[in-house]
Amino acid sequence: MDKSRLESKVGLFVFIGLALLAALLIQFSKSSSVFRGTYLLKLHTANVGGLKERAGVLLAGVPVGSVKKIDLDPGGTNVAVTLEIYKDNLIYHDARFVIEANGFLGDQFVSVVPTANSPPLLTNGQDVTCEAPFNLQEVARGAAGFIQRLDDTAKKLDASVSDLRSQLLNATVLANFGSAVTNLRVATEQALATMDDLHDLVGTNRAQVNTAVSNLVLFSAQLTVLGDSATNLLATNGLNLTAATKNIQDLTSQAKQVMTEVQAGKGLAGALLQNPQVTTNIQDLAANLAFASSNLNRYGLWHFLWSHPVASPPATNSVHPFKLESPPLRQ
């Protein structure tokens, strides 16, 4: 085999290998849109995180394009991301665009989340809004601040526990607590002793207690019988009691009427009370009786009769007051 034929065969083999390699690269490359029609969408977001050009675009988890270009907006406040979407993948205007990552620390991509798929469809060059990616560093900083606050709170709690321990668990408090426990134990023992004494008292006086209880029961029964008797008495003599009560009321009314008539001077008693001569005589009689009783007490009955013989009453009907004179005192 000559040298020229060998070189030709080697060159053909290398060419075929390069062609196969290029076909494989084109088949598995993210830029396979060379042989497929595409349209562009322009995303606007505040931050793209770690998103890079040629990153994938997934619609419901299916690759539908790639990131073509990432630029800052003219104002410098937002980022414009140009997406290259295959024409055979239709995206509706109500779809959500989110920048996500593969796993926890994987490459980021643009995720298109379909919702109700309401028309119209997104067209070439149309502007859409994209949600910013999850910023792990911001979360870490927030968690660090939260952990710092937790640490401060733990320190304050530890200081409070230390203060509480110093106030409640010092020697004086512990001594007082021990004394209180001892007093409680002594009081408990005394209470137990009292209960034992009470038990012994009840045991030794069981007969008397039973007798007292029996007497109380009997007395209660007698009270019940007495109450029943009183009830029967009232039931059987209700009419008589009513009549007696009415008679007392009538007597009271009559007595009141008589007193009213006497005060008014009606009748014999009223006339006597209203007569001034009778009143004077009664007063003189009362004075004589008082004087006579005084003499009786001082000299005796025989001396009184000897000194004041009984005289015959006068013939006239008029009433004359008389006065007793005291006898001369004995020397």
ABEGO torsion letter per residue (X at the ends): XBAAAAAAAAAAAAAAAAAAAAAAAAAABAAAAAABBBBBBBBBBABAEABBBGBBBBBGGBBAEBBABBBBBAAGABBBBBBBBBAABBBBAABBBBBBBBEAABBBBBBBBBBAGBOBBBBBGBBBBBBBBBBAAAAAAAAAAAAAAAAAAAAAAAAAAAAAAAAAABAAAAAAAAAAAAAAAAAAAAAAAAAAAAAAAAAAAAAAAAAAAAAAAAAAAAAAAAAAAAAAAAAAAAAAAAAAAAAAAAAAAAAAAAAAAAAAGBEAAAAAAABAAAAAAAAAAAAAAAAAAAAAAAAEAAAAAAABBBBBBBABABBBBBBBBBBBBBX
